[in-house]
Amino acid sequence: MRRVAVMLAGLLAALISTSVGLAADPTREDRMMKLPETPADHAALAKIYDESATEWRKEAEIHRKMAAEYKHSHADPKDAAAMEKHCAKLAKDADKLAEDAKVMADYHRLRGKEAK
């Protein structure tokens, strides 16, 4: 029983220390909710959008590979065709989101230079 209490106390201490650290570091969403006013603000947003573009490109590639797998699968042809189409659409959507994020990153880099 004492061992369980010690383990729980340790877990609680870890959770508290983690939550304090998180509260001190604003989340990505918090940083994006503030309108940029300085070159540093714009640079931070450009970085966030660059990271998003990279992640969306990875997501698109994953779905392209899944679409190809469904195209060559031996599953029920009707089901495989539906899933291939679904994955291809997700890849296309992710490509669009990546491009949009890149445009926003470029925009904030430009605004950051203008604000100097």
Residue, then its C-alpha position, 0 to 999 in steps of 0.5 A: m500500500r505504501r509503495v502505491a502511495v509513493m508511486l502516486a505521489g511521484l506521478l502527481a509531482a511529475l504532472i504538476s511540474t509538467s503542467v507548470g512548464l507548459a503554462a510558461d511556454p505559450t502553445r502554438e495556438d496561443r502564439m497564432m491568436k496574437l496579431p503580429e506587431t513586430p518583425a519577430d512576431h512575423a518571423a515566429l508565424a512564418k516558422i509555424y507556417d513553414e512547419s505546417a507546410t512540411e507536415w501537410r506535405k508529409e501527410a499528402e505523401i502518406h495518402r498518396k502511398m495508401a492510394a497506390e496500395y489500394k490500387h494494387s490491393h487484392a481486396d474487394p475491387k469496389d471497396a479498394a477503388a473507393m478507398e483509393k479515391h478517398c486517399a487520393k482526395l486526402a492527398k490533394d487536400a493536404d497538398k492544398l493546405a501545404e501550399d496555403a501554409k507556404v503562402m502564409a509563411d512567405y507573407h509573414r516573412l515579407r511583412g516582417k521585413e517591412a516592419k523593420 
